Amino acid sequence: MTKPVFILNGPNLNMLGKREPGIYGGTTLGEIENDCRQFARNSGISIEFRQTNHEGMLVDWIQEAAEASSGVIINPGAYGHTSIALHDAIRAAAPLPVIEVHLSNIYAREPFRHQSMIAPVARGMICGLGAKGYTLALQALVQL
């Protein structure tokens, strides 16, 4: 992979480690980024790791990734359940491989979280494995 993998994080993920650790764990987003950077170094790839609380910024980054990245890992946070704009941006970026990641098992939570707007246009989804889901998604992209 000559182009970096974009790892995009949506709303409230900047609060990891503080926000509902019983659901999301005690690992901070900075620690997840460090784990991803270590994995990338060991795998000979590069990453762009970003977080925003703004839906439009995620759309902009997906559009950028279509040209500037070799794949995307996205934890869309709550936008994964509601955002047609993210769905459309990912679909427009095809054939760019996209893997959706959620720290918690969205299917074991409230019914409104069972629907993913991203899943129909993503190559795959990893949920419920906590912070480990990010490096598993990186591993999957490397193998794809």
TAQUI-V735615 format. One record per backbone hydrogen bond with DSSP energy under -0.5 kcal/mol. CO is the residue of the C=O (numbers start at 0). NH is the residue of the N-H. Records with the same first field share a line. If there is no record, write none. Layout:
CO: NH / NH
//
This chain:
3: 5 / 69 / 70
4: 6 / 47
5: 7 / 72
6: 49
7: 74
8: 51
9: 12
11: 14
12: 15
14: 17 / 18
17: 19
19: 22 / 23
20: 24
24: 16
27: 31
28: 32
29: 33
30: 34
31: 35
32: 36
33: 37
34: 38
35: 39
36: 40
37: 41
38: 42
39: 43 / 44
40: 43
45: 4
47: 6 / 49
49: 8
52: 54
53: 57
54: 58
55: 59
56: 60
57: 61
58: 62
59: 63
60: 64
61: 65
62: 66
63: 66 / 67
64: 68
67: 3
70: 5
71: 98
72: 7
73: 75 / 100
74: 9
75: 10 / 78
76: 79
77: 80
78: 81 / 82
79: 116 / 117
81: 83
82: 86
83: 87
84: 88
85: 89
86: 90
87: 91
88: 92
90: 93
92: 95
96: 71
97: 122 / 123
98: 73
99: 125
101: 127 / 128
102: 129
103: 105 / 127
104: 107
105: 108
109: 112
110: 113
114: 116
117: 120 / 121
118: 121
123: 99
125: 101
128: 131
129: 132
130: 133 / 134
131: 135
132: 136
133: 137
134: 138
135: 139
136: 140
137: 141
138: 142
139: 143
//
